[in-house]
Amino acid sequence: MALEEAFEALEPATLPSRLGGLKVLTEKLGEPSGWQVREVGDGNLNLVFIVEGGGSAMIVKQALPYVRLVGEGWPLPLKRSFFEYNALIRQAARAPGSVPEVFHFDEAQAIIVQEFLTPHIILRRALIEGENLPKIGPDLGLFMARTLFRGSDLSMKAVARKKDMALFSENDALCDITESLVFTDPYYDADMNSHTTPELDGVVARLRADRDLKVAAQDMKLAFVTRAETMLHGDLHTGSIMVTADETRVIDPEFAFYGPMAFDVGMLLANFWMSYFSQRGHEQEGSRDAMRAFLLDTISTTWAVFRDEFARLWREERTGILYQRSLYEDQGDSLGAEQALDAFLHALFEDMLGFAGVEIHRRILGLAHNADFETIADRAQKARSETAALEFGRHIAVNRRHISSLDALERLAMRLEEESAR
Amino acid sequence: MALEEAFEALEPATLPSRLGGLKVLTEKLGEPSGWQVREVGDGNLNLVFIVEGGGSAMIVKQALPYVRLVGEGWPLPLKRSFFEYNALIRQAARAPGSVPEVFHFDEAQAIIVQEFLTPHIILRRALIEGENLPKIGPDLGLFMARTLFRGSDLSMKAVARKKDMALFSENDALCDITESLVFTDPYYDADMNSHTTPELDGVVARLRADRDLKVAAQDMKLAFVTRAETMLHGDLHTGSIMVTADETRVIDPEFAFYGPMAFDVGMLLANFWMSYFSQRGHEQEGSRDAMRAFLLDTISTTWAVFRDEFARLWREERTGILYQRSLYEDQGDSLGAEQALDAFLHALFEDMLGFAGVEIHRRILGLAHNADFETIADRAQKARSETAALEFGRHIAVNRRHISSLDALERLAMRLEEESAR
């Protein structure tokens, strides 16, 4: 715990003197005596400061040795900042332009100084407010295809991938959060759970007694824990994405580790589906019809762009030890590589549905709820919207191997959503 | 490469002076001046000495910084000795009595001093000689169930498993051998390959043009590379097992790493199947009929004992983070845990068939052939036996998801084997 001993939390008053010696900051922000510092962190884990000066601004993010939301009773290693930094620089290399630029990293103080994104807002908030953002589907499809493909043995040198996997395997404390809070706790009456009660009591009891669902969720946990396919973002929900109408940036990869590709994809699509099911709680008389159509379209666009870019990388950048060209293209058998690609993407699609179903459940039954539902003022509508999402999540997790396409799912989502309006 | 710099290969003449100061040796072997030392290594990689003295004996195994079979042109890290030692002590804890006892380990000199097993012989040789060994099926079924279950997240603490996975991920040089020589090279005309030519030229060309087979083999490579389910032996063929009529011991786990459970099971059963297909080359007029029946019985016994012991551990020792009792038994839903177990074992069975098919192919088409076929004097019979094994391997690898049981496979194996006699 050497890190924790030397650690000192930043404060707006101390930040300029503690970071003022860094040339990379003073070059942009001017002399520290002129800096304006505000703490703006609204996440569950960290301190976040906006530092303004010289007509410019930067973000200073500092991990705390405990969960901010809960307090010192729930310690959490500072080293997550090291993994976040390492994930950010890998994502920047694998999907240029998709993450904030990093200006400085201090491992001992768990500080990352990074680009201040403005006028970006958190995607989740934009979706709650009903903003139509046509670039998010394509941008996020590309981000996932590039980071997930290029961090895997389809692309990397085998020894480099193994070393990186070992490095990120030390991020066990954050993996443990996902292993417990996402995959396990929602499926029984765990201490930290909560749900809209008593309205959801019936459906919750039914889901927790649903044997097929419980096995499906644990099958997905097995995949999460054992399948070190690529470096994941690890927490790719709409609260980890900042947007303008023109730009999409992915932030906060402190949960990064080597896991199954479909986890990032499933979590992201789950959050789009939850946004879809929650719109009913934010509308006045059909005002969100276009928003619902936009969200369904975003889901299919995200998947289609992901799939197409992944296929392009498969054809053009497959330089790793998996499905080597020596066995296919070099033998005049490019269709062999296409056959393998189709099977690979089909399996990824199935896994994606499994992870998405679980993500939906944990956001309604577990500890960390999301604002999409929590900000619905009409409690009865909130419960109906949550119920529709829970039923949808159960369907896709349990039946993931039998769902042929997102088209078929779209109709199911529409039916459940319409029923939730009654 | 600090290890390699300090390294000095043992010789029979220098061994007593170099190891004579170790009390754990002199207690059993007496004063080093009285030791008798013979080098007996016949493997591809290492030096192996038998040291006798004081009416007792020990094995001294030393890694060399290159592949012994090939020479200094193929360097191989000494650190494999560290992984072998660490695997041996874990296997001894997880499956007591199944591996040789370790008396001393010297990391810098890559030396393991271990129990001299006598009158044990290598299982492969015993099978070639037609020995009926009824204990091997049960013993090896138990060994695999216990080591594979207890080294996984079904049993271990999650952080301990992750740390151990990271430790063994450094065994990348030996993983690379398997990744290349087992999963890739056999399926194209790679430099180091060889096969019985010209007799097998036709079937080899057909297999290397077989798209479904090439995709299946690469799917299994994907599983091998990414699925860190448990600590594997990693090289569990019949040359890594020593037997008497009463006892079975597993040796040489230097390929150990965290990979898919089914790899060890598939490699072992593949070597039994190859022994089965090779018996025709070692018999006089039906003298191996009983041996063939014994081998088929051993295959089903090994799998049945593995499955039953794995199921017992699942019910009694499932203390890890996967399929937690809190979701099943603790909710009065023990059938939920049984449902998950059945699906888990079914997936493991499918993977086992895939790995077994690939193992058969690489032993006939790749670099490292095995004595079962190589010692067949009648070249035409050898080619027919190898062809039957290759066809069988192709069938189980490609059709692994559609094969319902070992019973069904037994009939196929018998038919192919009978045809190989013509």
HADDOCK unambig.tbl for C-alpha pairs under 7 A between the chains (distance, minus, plus):
assign (segid A and resid 159 and name CA) (segid B and resid 172 and name CA) 6.31 0.50 0.50
assign (segid A and resid 162 and name CA) (segid B and resid 169 and name CA) 6.05 0.50 0.50
assign (segid A and resid 166 and name CA) (segid B and resid 166 and name CA) 4.43 0.50 0.50
assign (segid A and resid 166 and name CA) (segid B and resid 169 and name CA) 6.68 0.50 0.50
assign (segid A and resid 169 and name CA) (segid B and resid 162 and name CA) 6.05 0.50 0.50
assign (segid A and resid 169 and name CA) (segid B and resid 166 and name CA) 6.68 0.50 0.50
assign (segid A and resid 172 and name CA) (segid B and resid 159 and name CA) 6.33 0.50 0.50
assign (segid A and resid 187 and name CA) (segid B and resid 327 and name CA) 6.78 0.50 0.50
assign (segid A and resid 188 and name CA) (segid B and resid 327 and name CA) 6.14 0.50 0.50
assign (segid A and resid 211 and name CA) (segid B and resid 336 and name CA) 5.52 0.50 0.50
assign (segid A and resid 215 and name CA) (segid B and resid 336 and name CA) 6.91 0.50 0.50
assign (segid A and resid 215 and name CA) (segid B and resid 340 and name CA) 5.74 0.50 0.50
assign (segid A and resid 218 and name CA) (segid B and resid 322 and name CA) 6.68 0.50 0.50
assign (segid A and resid 218 and name CA) (segid B and resid 323 and name CA) 5.64 0.50 0.50
assign (segid A and resid 222 and name CA) (segid B and resid 322 and name CA) 6.32 0.50 0.50
assign (segid A and resid 226 and name CA) (segid B and resid 227 and name CA) 5.42 0.50 0.50
assign (segid A and resid 226 and name CA) (segid B and resid 228 and name CA) 4.97 0.50 0.50
assign (segid A and resid 226 and name CA) (segid B and resid 229 and name CA) 5.24 0.50 0.50
assign (segid A and resid 227 and name CA) (segid B and resid 226 and name CA) 5.40 0.50 0.50
assign (segid A and resid 227 and name CA) (segid B and resid 227 and name CA) 4.42 0.50 0.50
assign (segid A and resid 227 and name CA) (segid B and resid 228 and name CA) 6.15 0.50 0.50
assign (segid A and resid 228 and name CA) (segid B and resid 226 and name CA) 4.98 0.50 0.50
assign (segid A and resid 228 and name CA) (segid B and resid 227 and name CA) 6.17 0.50 0.50
assign (segid A and resid 228 and name CA) (segid B and resid 228 and name CA) 6.81 0.50 0.50
assign (segid A and resid 229 and name CA) (segid B and resid 226 and name CA) 5.22 0.50 0.50
assign (segid A and resid 322 and name CA) (segid B and resid 218 and name CA) 6.69 0.50 0.50
assign (segid A and resid 322 and name CA) (segid B and resid 222 and name CA) 6.32 0.50 0.50
assign (segid A and resid 323 and name CA) (segid B and resid 218 and name CA) 5.64 0.50 0.50
assign (segid A and resid 327 and name CA) (segid B and resid 187 and name CA) 6.78 0.50 0.50
assign (segid A and resid 327 and name CA) (segid B and resid 188 and name CA) 6.13 0.50 0.50
assign (segid A and resid 336 and name CA) (segid B and resid 211 and name CA) 5.51 0.50 0.50
assign (segid A and resid 336 and name CA) (segid B and resid 215 and name CA) 6.90 0.50 0.50
assign (segid A and resid 340 and name CA) (segid B and resid 215 and name CA) 5.74 0.50 0.50
